[in-house]
């Protein structure tokens, strides 16, 4: 079912804005152009998915994407 949803997102992304909320980092990396990392209701970091996942600017984001918490 996850693959079906992701295929639909990929088809729709050229026609409409698609916003998803997920705790699955692998899924976010597969489908996102941009990501926002929120913690306790606060937007900690937002940017291009590849940058946020590979070179996060914020300490809390680095900890989360590395698996240190979450």
C-alpha positions, 0 to 999 in steps of 0.5 A: 500500500505504501508503494501505491501511495508513493506512485500516486504522489509521483504522478500528481506532483507535476499537477498539484502541490502534495503535502504529506506528514510522515514519521518515515524518513525513508519515505520522505526522502523518496518522495519529497522535494522539500521537507520541514522538520517539526519538533513539539509544534515548532518548525525547526528546519525547512529546505530541499530534502537532499540538503536537510537529510544530508547536511542539516543546519540545526542540531535537533534535525541532525540528531533526528535524521541520524537516529539519535532520537525520535 
